Structure formats: C-alpha cells, structure tokens
Amino acid sequence: MDEPLEHADMKGVAAVSFATVIWAVTGPLVKIVAVPALVISFYRLWISVPALAIAAKAGGKKVLKVPPKWALLGGLLFALHQLLFFQALKATTVANVMIIGALQPAMVAIVSLPLFGERVNRVQVVWMAVGIAGVATVVAGSAGSPAWSGWGDILAVLNIVAFTAYFLASKQARTKVDTTTYSLVMTTTAGIVMAVICLASAQPLVRSDAKEWIVVATIALIPGTLGHFAVNWAHPRVPAVTSSTILLGLPALSAAGAWIVLGESMTPLAIAGSAIAIIAIGAMIRADRNRARADEIELESTAP
C-alpha cells in the first residue's frame, strides 16, 4: 500500500470544489432537452475523447502506460454510472438524484481505511453525519413534488453505488498513472461500452436539433470532461472522505439550479437542508486543516 494520505492539499480541495460547481449544472441541462439518456451518455463520452486526446498529445503522454485492469475497470464503472445517472435525471427530480448522492461519503468512509490507509477522525465523522442529515432534509422537503418518481430514486441509488466504485477505482489508478492518460483511456473504454449498449438496443443516435447538440456538447466538455479531469487530478492530493464530502455541495447547488431553470420547487425545509449541507462541508474542510496543523506542531515539538 502506498503512503496513506492524511491531509488535503488546498489546491486539490479547490479542484474538487470547482468540479462540484460545474457538475451542478448537469441536471438542469439534461432535463431541458428531449434527448434520451442513452444518447446523452454516448455523446457525452465520445465528445470528450478527442479533447482528452489533444491534451494527452500536447503533454507528451503515452496511453499505454495505463495498466489494462484499471482502464477496463474504470471504463466499465464509469459507463454504468453515466447511464444510471442520466436515466435517473430523466425520471425524477434533479434535487433527489443529487441528494441521494449524499450517501457517497458514508460509503467511502467505510472502505477508505482498508483501501488507502486514510484515517477518519471523530470530528470528520460528526460533520459528515451532519451533511448527510442536511441532504436528507432536502429529500423530505421535496417529496411529493410533480416531478418526483420512486423508480427514478431507485436508479439514483444504483447510480451512487456505481459512482462510488468508479471514484475509488480511479483514486487507486491515479497512484499508477497521470491524470490525462488515465482520463483518456478510461473515457475511451467507457465510450466503447456505451457504443455496444446503443447498438444492442437499436437506439437512434442521429440528432438534427442544433439546440440539442449545443447542450449535449456543453455537458460533455464542461461538467463531463473538465469536471472529472479536475477530480482525477485531485485524487492523490485529497483524502477520499474529504473529497466525497465536498461533493455534498452538489445537491444544494443542483436543487437551486433546477429551481431557477426548470421551476422545480424548493420548500423552506429543502432550503434549510441545503444550508446545513453547505455548512457541514466547510466544517469538514476546516477540521482537516486543523488536524494538519496539529500534526505539524506535534512533529516540530518532537524533532531533535
């Protein structure tokens, strides 16, 4: 096992925070176009591949450096996540899809010690619980809305399982290979998987509406390519639990965007829950920084 990552680098925190903000626009964008989820998943992946290939070529990266097992595992899990994520967004409210994603920090915390040797202290556990309680409050506040669907919520649960597995596999892969190379090979693998699914389902892929192309390209290049690149870059710099807790900001930001763009209502209870989640994220980051300072002071005091 590599040296455990105990504290977050603030540049890594900034990268994950940036990804959280741009990922928040995905939900509203998916719902404003009448494009099937499978088609969005296909083009989201294949529009990203040339952009990543250009970045890899410019940086002199060699794609064969990626161990085949990580390319295959990351690509399969990412394809599954993309399909479930877009299907869930089409079926239920944006807020619920993102809020159910708040289960991720708890799932990551369970496996971060055996997989990465990353310790989670009591203060972090408390704020993680507060954050999850906040997003659960948002769920309670949005239940019963016209756009809500139980089947969509089930898809959202399956999506967060797939995303967590992809998230952890990517973190492990990033100990072996650079961000650009991994992102390119993983996305290409996922694109091949999605192409096979599209062919098997006889899903028409040709679209003629210019607005649809603009929206799908925006999803692919900004939250899709740039967002995932930022998080993959941050993996060696930020403990898994810290980065997944920062992502708790997604429900609040996405719900606000859906309210503004789609008219999906937010009740006072949902707004209160969003505020709680955001406060918990800030406290989690602060707790990590305080622990880092305390460890530095202890190290200095014991130095000869």
TILOPA-298659 format. One record per atom (N, C-alpha, C): x, y, z; atom name. Coordinates in steps of 0.1 Angstrom, whole numbers, plus 5000, padded with zeros to 4 digits. Atoms other than C-alpha are relative to their C-alpha. Last residue first. Layout:
<pts>
    X    Y    Z  a
    X    Y    Z CA
...
</pts>
This chain:
<pts>
    X    Y    Z  a
 4988 4998 4991  N
 5156 5168 5179 CA
 5006 5014 4999  C
 4988 5000 5008  N
 5120 5170 5164 CA
 5012 5002 5009  C
 4992 5013 4997  N
 5093 5160 5189 CA
 5013 5000 4992  C
 4997 5001 4986  N
 5078 5195 5191 CA
 5008 4988 5004  C
 4990 4990 4996  N
 5080 5201 5154 CA
 5004 4998 5014  C
 4987 5005 5006  N
 5061 5168 5147 CA
 5011 5010 5003  C
 4995 5011 4993  N
 5034 5178 5172 CA
 5013 4995 4995  C
 4995 4995 4987  N
 5030 5212 5157 CA
 5006 4989 5008  C
 4988 4993 5003  N
 5027 5197 5122 CA
 5007 5005 5013  C
 4989 5010 5003  N
 5002 5172 5134 CA
 5013 5006 4997  C
 4997 5007 4987  N
 4981 5199 5150 CA
 5011 4990 4998  C
 4991 4991 4992  N
 4983 5220 5118 CA
 5004 4993 5013  C
 4986 4999 5006  N
 4971 5190 5097 CA
 5009 5009 5008  C
 4993 5012 4996  N
 4942 5183 5122 CA
 5014 5000 4993  C
 4996 4999 4986  N
 4931 5219 5119 CA
 5008 4988 5004  C
 4988 4991 4999  N
 4932 5217 5081 CA
 5005 5001 5014  C
 4988 5007 5006  N
 4910 5185 5081 CA
 5012 5010 5001  C
 4995 5010 4990  N
 4886 5201 5106 CA
 5012 4993 4994  C
 4993 4993 4989  N
 4883 5232 5084 CA
 5006 4990 5010  C
 4988 4995 5006  N
 4874 5211 5053 CA
 5009 5006 5011  C
 4991 5012 5003  N
 4848 5192 5073 CA
 5013 5004 4995  C
 4995 5004 4987  N
 4834 5225 5087 CA
 5009 4988 4998  C
 4990 4991 4995  N
 4830 5239 5052 CA
 5007 4996 5013  C
 4989 5001 5009  N
 4812 5208 5040 CA
 5011 5009 5005  C
 4993 5012 4996  N
 4789 5208 5071 CA
 5013 4998 4991  C
 4993 4997 4988  N
 4779 5244 5064 CA
 5009 4988 5004  C
 4989 4991 5004  N
 4770 5235 5028 CA
 5008 5004 5013  C
 4990 5008 5007  N
 4749 5205 5040 CA
 5012 5009 4996  C
 4993 5009 4991  N
 4731 5226 5066 CA
 5011 4992 4993  C
 4991 4992 4992  N
 4722 5253 5041 CA
 5008 4992 5009  C
 4989 4996 5008  N
 4708 5227 5017 CA
 5010 5008 5007  C
 4991 5011 5001  N
 4687 5213 5045 CA
 5012 5003 4991  C
 4993 5002 4987  N
 4672 5247 5052 CA
 5010 4989 5000  C
 4990 4990 5000  N
 4664 5252 5015 CA
 5008 4999 5013  C
 4990 5003 5010  N
 4646 5219 5014 CA
 5012 5010 5000  C
 4993 5011 4994  N
 4626 5227 5045 CA
 5012 4996 4992  C
 4991 4995 4990  N
 4617 5261 5031 CA
 5008 4989 5007  C
 5007 4995 4989  N
 4604 5243 5000 CA
 5009 5006 5011  C
 4993 5003 4988  N
 4623 5241 4968 CA
 4992 5006 5012  C
 5001 4992 4988  N
 4602 5240 4936 CA
 5009 4995 5011  C
 5001 5011 4990  N
 4614 5225 4903 CA
 5000 5007 5014  C
 5012 4997 4992  N
 4608 5256 4881 CA
 4998 4989 5010  C
 5011 5009 5003  N
 4632 5242 4855 CA
 4987 5002 5007  C
 5001 5003 5014  N
 4659 5269 4853 CA
 4987 4992 4996  C
 4999 4988 5008  N
 4658 5286 4887 CA
 4996 4997 4985  C
 5011 4990 4996  N
 4645 5257 4908 CA
 5000 5012 4990  C
 5012 5006 5005  N
 4667 5232 4889 CA
 4988 5009 5004  C
 5000 4999 5015  N
 4697 5254 4895 CA
 4987 4995 4994  C
 5002 4986 5002  N
 4689 5257 4933 CA
 5000 5002 4985  C
 5014 4997 4997  N
 4685 5219 4935 CA
 4997 5015 4997  C
 5008 5006 5011  N
 4718 5214 4917 CA
 4985 5003 5002  C
 4998 4992 5012  N
 4737 5237 4941 CA
 4991 4996 4988  C
 5005 4986 4998  N
 4722 5222 4972 CA
 5001 5008 4987  C
 5014 4999 4998  N
 4726 5186 4960 CA
 4994 5014 5001  C
 5008 5002 5013  N
 4761 5191 4946 CA
 4985 5001 5002  C
 5005 4987 5005  N
 4776 5206 4978 CA
 4991 4998 4988  C
 5013 4998 4994  N
 4779 5171 4992 CA
 4994 5013 4996  C
 5011 5002 5010  N
 4807 5168 4968 CA
 4986 5000 5005  C
 5002 4988 5008  N
 4829 5183 4994 CA
 4989 4999 4990  C
 5008 4992 4992  N
 4822 5152 5015 CA
 4998 5014 4993  C
 5014 5004 5002  N
 4835 5130 4987 CA
 4990 5008 5009  C
 5005 4996 5014  N
 4867 5150 4985 CA
 4985 4996 4999  C
 5001 4985 5001  N
 4873 5148 5023 CA
 4994 5004 4986  C
 5011 4995 4992  N
 4865 5111 5026 CA
 4998 5015 4998  C
 5013 5003 5006  N
 4888 5102 4997 CA
 4988 5005 5007  C
 5006 5012 4995  N
 4917 5121 5011 CA
 4987 4997 4994  C
 5011 4998 4991  N
 4929 5149 4988 CA
 4995 4986 5005  C
 4998 4988 4991  N
 4961 5153 4969 CA
 4990 5002 5011  C
 4988 5002 4992  N
 4965 5120 4950 CA
 5002 5011 5011  C
 5000 5013 4993  N
 4928 5122 4939 CA
 5013 4998 5009  C
 4999 4998 4986  N
 4929 5159 4929 CA
 5001 4987 5008  C
 4988 4993 4996  N
 4938 5153 4893 CA
 5002 5002 5015  C
 4990 5010 5001  N
 4910 5127 4890 CA
 5014 5006 5003  C
 5001 5009 4989  N
 4886 5153 4904 CA
 5011 4990 4999  C
 4996 4993 4988  N
 4897 5180 4880 CA
 5000 4991 5012  C
 4985 4998 5000  N
 4896 5157 4850 CA
 5004 5006 5013  C
 4993 5013 4996  N
 4861 5146 4860 CA
 5015 5001 5000  C
 5004 5004 4986  N
 4848 5182 4860 CA
 5007 4987 5004  C
 4992 4992 4991  N
 4867 5192 4828 CA
 4997 4997 5015  C
 4985 5001 5001  N
 4855 5163 4807 CA
 5007 5008 5011  C
 4995 5014 5003  N
 4819 5159 4818 CA
 5015 4999 5000  C
 5000 5009 4989  N
 4810 5191 4836 CA
 5005 4987 4997  C
 4998 4992 4988  N
 4825 5213 4808 CA
 4998 4991 5012  C
 4987 4994 4999  N
 4831 5192 4776 CA
 5002 5007 5014  C
 4988 5008 5002  N
 4804 5166 4776 CA
 5013 5007 5003  C
 5000 5010 4990  N
 4775 5186 4791 CA
 5013 4992 4999  C
 4997 4993 4988  N
 4783 5215 4768 CA
 5001 4991 5012  C
 4986 4997 5001  N
 4784 5192 4738 CA
 5004 5007 5013  C
 4992 5012 4998  N
 4750 5178 4748 CA
 5015 5002 5000  C
 5002 5004 4986  N
 4735 5213 4752 CA
 5008 4987 5003  C
 4993 4990 4991  N
 4749 5226 4719 CA
 4999 4995 5014  C
 4986 5002 5002  N
 4738 5194 4700 CA
 5008 5009 5009  C
 4997 5012 4994  N
 4703 5196 4714 CA
 5015 4997 4999  C
 5000 4998 4985  N
 4700 5232 4705 CA
 5004 4988 5007  C
 4987 4993 4996  N
 4711 5224 4669 CA
 5000 5003 5015  C
 5003 4987 4993  N
 4682 5199 4665 CA
 5013 5006 5005  C
 5000 4989 5009  N
 4691 5172 4640 CA
 4998 5014 5006  C
 5008 4989 4995  N
 4701 5142 4662 CA
 5001 5012 4990  C
 4999 4988 5008  N
 4714 5109 4649 CA
 4990 5010 5005  C
 4990 4990 4995  N
 4719 5083 4676 CA
 5000 5013 4992  C
 4996 4991 5010  N
 4689 5060 4671 CA
 5009 5011 5006  C
 5003 4986 4996  N
 4689 5034 4699 CA
 5005 5009 4989  C
 5004 4993 5013  N
 4690 4999 4684 CA
 4995 5014 5003  C
 5014 4995 4997  N
 4693 4985 4720 CA
 4994 5006 4988  C
 5009 5011 4995  N
 4723 4963 4712 CA
 4986 5004 5001  C
 5002 5009 5011  N
 4739 4991 4691 CA
 4991 4989 5004  C
 5008 4993 5010  N
 4735 5016 4719 CA
 4996 4991 4989  C
 5013 4999 4995  N
 4749 4992 4745 CA
 4990 5006 4990  C
 5005 5014 5001  N
 4779 4984 4723 CA
 4986 5000 5005  C
 5003 5002 5014  N
 4785 5022 4719 CA
 4994 4986 4998  C
 5012 4993 5003  N
 4783 5027 4757 CA
 4996 4998 4985  C
 5011 5007 4993  N
 4810 5001 4763 CA
 4986 5006 4997  C
 5002 5013 5008  N
 4832 5016 4736 CA
 4989 4992 5007  C
 5006 4997 5013  N
 4827 5051 4752 CA
 4997 4987 4992  C
 5015 4998 4997  N
 4835 5037 4787 CA
 4993 5003 4987  C
 5006 5013 4997  N
 4868 5024 4773 CA
 4985 5001 5003  C
 5001 5008 5013  N
 4875 5057 4756 CA
 4994 4987 5003  C
 5012 4994 5007  N
 4867 5076 4789 CA
 4998 4992 4987  C
 5012 5004 4993  N
 4891 5053 4809 CA
 4988 5005 4992  C
 5002 5015 5002  N
 4919 5056 4784 CA
 4987 4996 5006  C
 5002 5004 5014  N
 4917 5094 4781 CA
 4996 4985 4999  C
 5013 4995 5004  N
 4911 5101 4819 CA
 4997 4996 4985  C
 5011 5008 4994  N
 4940 5078 4828 CA
 4987 5004 4995  C
 5000 5013 5006  N
 4964 5095 4804 CA
 4989 4991 5005  C
 5004 4999 5014  N
 4954 5130 4814 CA
 5000 4986 4994  C
 5014 4997 5002  N
 4956 5123 4852 CA
 4995 5000 4985  C
 5004 4986 4999  N
 4989 5106 4854 CA
 4986 5002 4996  C
 4999 4993 5013  N
 4994 5069 4862 CA
 4995 5014 5001  C
 4991 5007 5010  N
 5000 5044 4890 CA
 5002 5008 4987  C
 4988 5002 4994  N
 4986 5061 4921 CA
 5010 4994 4990  C
 4992 4988 5000  N
 4959 5075 4900 CA
 5013 4999 5007  C
 4993 5000 5013  N
 4945 5040 4894 CA
 5010 5012 5000  C
 4990 5010 5000  N
 4936 5037 4931 CA
 5009 5001 4988  C
 4991 4996 4990  N
 4917 5070 4931 CA
 5012 4990 5001  C
 4993 4989 5006  N
 4900 5060 4899 CA
 5011 5005 5009  C
 4991 5006 5010  N
 4889 5027 4914 CA
 5009 5010 4993  C
 4990 5007 4993  N
 4875 5046 4944 CA
 5010 4993 4991  C
 4993 4990 4993  N
 4855 5071 4923 CA
 5012 4993 5007  C
 4992 4993 5010  N
 4843 5043 4899 CA
 5010 5010 5007  C
 4991 5010 5004  N
 4830 5022 4929 CA
 5010 5006 4989  C
 4991 5002 4989  N
 4814 5053 4944 CA
 5011 4990 4996  C
 4991 4989 5000  N
 4798 5062 4910 CA
 5011 4998 5011  C
 4991 5001 5011  N
 4783 5027 4906 CA
 5011 5012 5000  C
 4991 5012 4998  N
 4769 5027 4941 CA
 5010 4999 4989  C
 4990 4996 4990  N
 4757 5063 4935 CA
 5009 4989 5004  C
 4989 4991 5006  N
 4740 5053 4903 CA
 5011 5003 5010  C
 4991 5008 5008  N
 4721 5024 4919 CA
 5012 5008 4994  C
 4993 5008 4990  N
 4706 5048 4944 CA
 5010 4991 4993  C
 4990 4991 4993  N
 4697 5073 4917 CA
 5009 4992 5010  C
 4989 4998 5009  N
 4680 5045 4897 CA
 5011 5009 5006  C
 4992 5013 4999  N
 4660 5037 4928 CA
 5011 5001 4990  C
 4992 5000 4987  N
 4651 5074 4931 CA
 5008 4987 5001  C
 4989 4992 5002  N
 4639 5074 4894 CA
 5010 5001 5012  C
 4991 5007 5009  N
 4617 5045 4901 CA
 5013 5008 4997  C
 4994 5011 4992  N
 4601 5063 4930 CA
 5010 4992 4992  C
 5002 5013 5004  N
 4595 5094 4908 CA
 5007 4990 5009  C
 4994 5011 4992  N
 4592 5131 4917 CA
 4996 4986 4995  C
 4989 5006 5007  N
 4585 5157 4891 CA
 5006 4988 5006  C
 5004 5006 5013  N
 4551 5165 4905 CA
 5011 4993 4992  C
 5001 4990 5011  N
 4565 5171 4940 CA
 4996 4993 4987  C
 5014 4997 5004  N
 4556 5145 4967 CA
 4999 5011 4989  C
 5008 5012 5003  N
 4590 5145 4984 CA
 4986 5004 4996  C
 5003 5000 5014  N
 4610 5178 4981 CA
 4991 4988 4996  C
 5006 4987 5005  N
 4613 5188 5017 CA
 4995 4999 4986  C
 5013 4999 4993  N
 4620 5152 5029 CA
 4992 5012 4995  C
 5009 5011 5006  N
 4647 5149 5003 CA
 4986 5001 5006  C
 5004 4995 5013  N
 4662 5183 5014 CA
 4991 4990 4993  C
 5010 4990 4998  N
 4662 5171 5050 CA
 4995 5006 4987  C
 5013 5008 4997  N
 4681 5140 5039 CA
 4989 5010 5002  C
 5006 5004 5013  N
 4706 5164 5024 CA
 4988 4992 5001  C
 5004 4988 5008  N
 4712 5181 5057 CA
 4993 4996 4987  C
 5013 4996 4994  N
 4713 5148 5076 CA
 4994 5012 4993  C
 5009 5010 5005  N
 4741 5137 5052 CA
 4986 5003 5006  C
 5002 4997 5014  N
 4760 5169 5060 CA
 4990 4990 4994  C
 5008 4987 5001  N
 4755 5165 5097 CA
 4997 5003 4986  C
 5013 5003 4996  N
 4768 5129 5095 CA
 4990 5012 4999  C
 5005 5008 5011  N
 4799 5140 5076 CA
 4985 4996 5003  C
 5005 4991 5011  N
 4803 5167 5102 CA
 4995 4993 4988  C
 5012 4992 4996  N
 4803 5141 5130 CA
 4995 5010 4989  C
 5012 5009 5001  N
 4826 5117 5111 CA
 4987 5008 5004  C
 5004 5002 5014  N
 4851 5145 5105 CA
 4987 4991 4998  C
 5005 4987 5005  N
 4852 5154 5141 CA
 4995 4999 4986  C
 5014 4998 4995  N
 4856 5118 5151 CA
 4994 5013 4995  C
 5001 4998 4986  N
 4887 5112 5129 CA
 4985 5003 5004  C
 5011 4991 4998  N
 4888 5094 5096 CA
 4998 5003 5015  C
 5008 4999 4988  N
 4921 5078 5088 CA
 4989 5010 5000  C
 5004 4986 4996  N
 4932 5071 5053 CA
 4992 4999 5012  C
 4994 4997 4988  N
 4950 5037 5048 CA
 4997 5014 5005  C
 4990 4990 5001  N
 4940 5036 5012 CA
 5008 5004 5013  C
 4995 4999 5014  N
 4919 5005 5006 CA
 5012 5010 5000  C
 4994 5012 5006  N
 4914 4993 5042 CA
 5006 5002 4986  C
 4989 5005 4992  N
 4910 5028 5056 CA
 5006 4987 4995  C
 4988 4991 5002  N
 4889 5044 5028 CA
 5012 4995 5008  C
 4989 5007 5007  N
 4864 5015 5027 CA
 5013 5008 4999  C
 4999 5014 4996  N
 4838 5025 5052 CA
 5012 4993 4994  C
 4994 5001 4986  N
 4844 5062 5048 CA
 5002 4986 5004  C
 4986 4998 5002  N
 4837 5060 5010 CA
 5007 4998 5014  C
 4995 5012 5007  N
 4802 5045 5016 CA
 5015 5001 4999  C
 5001 5011 4991  N
 4795 5072 5042 CA
 5005 4987 4994  C
 4989 4999 4990  N
 4808 5099 5019 CA
 5000 4989 5010  C
 4986 5003 5004  N
 4787 5086 4990 CA
 5010 5001 5011  C
 4997 5013 4994  N
 4752 5086 5006 CA
 5015 4997 4998  C
 4994 4997 4987  N
 4750 5123 4997 CA
 5003 4987 5008  C
 4985 5000 5001  N
 4744 5111 4961 CA
 5007 5003 5013  C
 4998 5014 4997  N
 4707 5106 4972 CA
 5016 4997 4998  C
 5001 5001 4985  N
 4707 5144 4973 CA
 5003 4985 5004  C
 4988 4995 4994  N
 4719 5147 4937 CA
 5000 4998 5015  C
 4989 5007 5006  N
 4692 5125 4922 CA
 5013 5004 5007  C
 5000 5014 4994  N
 4666 5139 4946 CA
 5012 4992 4995  C
 4996 5000 4986  N
 4674 5175 4936 CA
 5001 4986 5006  C
 4985 4998 4999  N
 4673 5169 4899 CA
 5005 4999 5015  C
 4995 4986 4998  N
 4638 5155 4903 CA
 5015 5001 5000  C
 5004 4993 4988  N
 4629 5121 4889 CA
 5006 5014 5001  C
 5011 5007 4993  N
 4630 5100 4857 CA
 4994 5008 5012  C
 5012 4999 5008  N
 4652 5120 4833 CA
 4987 4995 5007  C
 5003 4986 5002  N
 4678 5126 4860 CA
 4987 5002 4991  C
 5006 4996 4988  N
 4677 5089 4869 CA
 4996 5015 4999  C
 5013 5006 5000  N
 4684 5079 4833 CA
 4992 5005 5013  C
 5008 4993 5009  N
 4713 5103 4831 CA
 4985 4995 5000  C
 5001 4986 4996  N
 4729 5090 4863 CA
 4990 5007 4990  C
 5010 4999 4989  N
 4722 5053 4855 CA
 4998 5015 5004  C
 5013 5005 5004  N
 4739 5055 4821 CA
 4990 5002 5011  C
 5006 4990 5009  N
 4768 5077 4833 CA
 4986 4996 4995  C
 5004 4987 4993  N
 4775 5055 4863 CA
 4993 5010 4990  C
 5012 5003 4992  N
 4775 5023 4842 CA
 4995 5012 5008  C
 5011 5002 5009  N
 4799 5038 4817 CA
 4987 4997 5007  C
 5004 4986 5004  N
 4821 5050 4845 CA
 4989 4999 4990  C
 5007 4994 4989  N
 4822 5015 4861 CA
 4995 5014 4996  C
 5013 5007 4998  N
 4831 4998 4828 CA
 4992 5007 5011  C
 5009 4997 5011  N
 4858 5025 4820 CA
 4986 4993 5002  C
 5004 4986 5000  N
 4874 5024 4854 CA
 4990 5003 4989  C
 5009 4998 4988  N
 4875 4986 4855 CA
 4995 5014 5000  C
 5012 5008 5002  N
 4889 4983 4819 CA
 4990 5002 5012  C
 5008 4994 5011  N
 4914 5011 4822 CA
 4987 4993 4998  C
 5006 4988 4995  N
 4924 4999 4857 CA
 4993 5007 4988  C
 5011 5003 4991  N
 4929 4963 4845 CA
 4993 5013 5005  C
 5013 5004 5007  N
 4948 4974 4814 CA
 4989 4997 5010  C
 5002 5015 4999  N
 4975 4992 4834 CA
 4987 4996 4995  C
 5011 5003 4991  N
 4977 5028 4819 CA
 4999 4984 5001  C
 4995 5000 4986  N
 5012 5035 4805 CA
 4989 4995 5009  C
 4997 5014 4997  N
 4999 5025 4770 CA
 5006 4999 5014  C
 5012 5006 4995  N
 4983 5060 4768 CA
 5003 4985 5004  C
 5001 5012 5007  N
 5017 5077 4764 CA
 4989 4991 5007  C
 5004 5012 4992  N
 5016 5113 4774 CA
 4999 4988 4991  C
 4991 5011 5003  N
 5035 5140 4755 CA
 4997 4988 5008  C
 4991 5003 4988  N
 5016 5168 4772 CA
 5010 4989 4998  C
 4993 4988 4997  N
 5002 5181 4739 CA
 5009 4998 5012  C
 4990 4998 5010  N
 4993 5146 4728 CA
 5008 5012 5003  C
 4989 5010 4998  N
 4975 5139 4761 CA
 5011 5002 4990  C
 4993 4997 4988  N
 4955 5172 4759 CA
 5012 4990 5002  C
 4992 4988 5003  N
 4946 5165 4723 CA
 5008 5004 5012  C
 4989 5005 5009  N
 4934 5130 4732 CA
 5010 5012 4997  C
 4990 5006 4992  N
 4914 5144 4761 CA
 5012 4995 4992  C
 4995 4989 4991  N
 4895 5168 4738 CA
 5011 4994 5009  C
 4990 4992 5008  N
 4891 5140 4712 CA
 5006 5011 5008  C
 4988 5007 5004  N
 4876 5116 4739 CA
 5010 5009 4991  C
 4989 4998 4990  N
 4852 5141 4755 CA
 5013 4994 4995  C
 4996 4986 5002  N
 4828 5142 4725 CA
 5012 5003 5009  C
 4992 4999 5012  N
 4827 5104 4726 CA
 5004 5014 4996  C
 4987 5007 4999  N
 4817 5102 4763 CA
 5009 5002 4987  C
 4992 4994 4989  N
 4790 5128 4764 CA
 5014 4994 5001  C
 4993 4988 5005  N
 4778 5116 4730 CA
 5008 5007 5011  C
 4992 5003 5011  N
 4770 5081 4743 CA
 5008 5012 4995  C
 4989 5007 4994  N
 4756 5091 4777 CA
 5010 4997 4989  C
 4992 4990 4993  N
 4733 5117 4760 CA
 5013 4994 5006  C
 4993 4991 5010  N
 4721 5091 4736 CA
 5009 5010 5007  C
 4989 5009 5006  N
 4714 5066 4765 CA
 5007 5008 4989  C
 4988 5001 4992  N
 4696 5093 4784 CA
 5011 4992 4994  C
 5000 5012 4991  N
 4672 5100 4756 CA
 5013 4999 5008  C
 4991 5010 5005  N
 4673 5136 4742 CA
 5000 4988 5010  C
 5007 5013 5001  N
 4643 5158 4748 CA
 5009 4990 4993  C
 5001 5005 5014  N
 4664 5188 4760 CA
 4993 4986 5000  C
 5006 4990 5009  N
 4659 5209 4791 CA
 5000 4995 4986  C
 5014 4999 5000  N
 4663 5180 4815 CA
 4994 5010 4991  C
 5005 5013 5005  N
 4699 5171 4808 CA
 4985 5001 4998  C
 4998 5001 5014  N
 4709 5208 4812 CA
 4994 4987 4994  C
 5008 4991 5008  N
 4692 5212 4845 CA
 5002 4998 4985  C
 5014 5004 4999  N
 4710 5181 4859 CA
 4990 5009 4992  C
 5003 5011 5009  N
 4744 5189 4845 CA
 4985 4996 5001  C
 5008 4995 5012  N
 4747 5224 4860 CA
 4995 4988 4992  C
 5013 4996 4996  N
 4758 5211 4894 CA
 4991 5004 4989  C
 5009 5012 5001  N
 4787 5193 4879 CA
 4986 5004 5003  C
 5004 5002 5014  N
 4802 5228 4873 CA
 4992 4987 4998  C
 5008 4989 5005  N
 4801 5237 4910 CA
 4996 4997 4985  C
 5013 5000 4994  N
 4813 5203 4923 CA
 4991 5011 4994  C
 5007 5011 5006  N
 4842 5202 4899 CA
 4985 5000 5005  C
 5003 4995 5013  N
 4854 5236 4912 CA
 4991 4989 4992  C
 5010 4990 4999  N
 4852 5223 4947 CA
 4995 5006 4987  C
 5013 5007 4997  N
 4871 5192 4938 CA
 4989 5010 5001  C
 5004 5008 5012  N
 4898 5213 4922 CA
 4987 4993 5002  C
 5005 4990 5010  N
 4899 5238 4951 CA
 4995 4993 4988  C
 5014 4996 4995  N
 4903 5209 4976 CA
 4994 5010 4990  C
 5009 5012 5003  N
 4932 5196 4955 CA
 4986 5003 5004  C
 5002 5000 5014  N
 4948 5230 4956 CA
 4991 4989 4995  C
 5011 4990 5003  N
 4942 5231 4993 CA
 4998 5001 4985  C
 4994 4989 5006  N
 4962 5198 4998 CA
 4989 5010 4995  C
 5004 4995 5013  N
 4941 5176 5020 CA
 5009 5011 4996  C
 5005 4986 5001  N
 4956 5157 5049 CA
 4998 5004 4986  C
 5007 4996 4987  N
 4962 5121 5059 CA
 4994 5013 4999  C
 5002 4986 5002  N
 4971 5104 5025 CA
 4992 5005 5012  C
 5013 4994 4999  N
 4984 5070 5034 CA
 4999 5015 4999  C
 5001 4991 4987  N
 5018 5061 5020 CA
 4986 5006 5001  C
 4993 4987 5000  N
 5012 5035 4992 CA
 4999 5007 5013  C
 5009 4988 5000  N
 5000 5000 5000 CA
 5009 5012 5000  C
</pts>
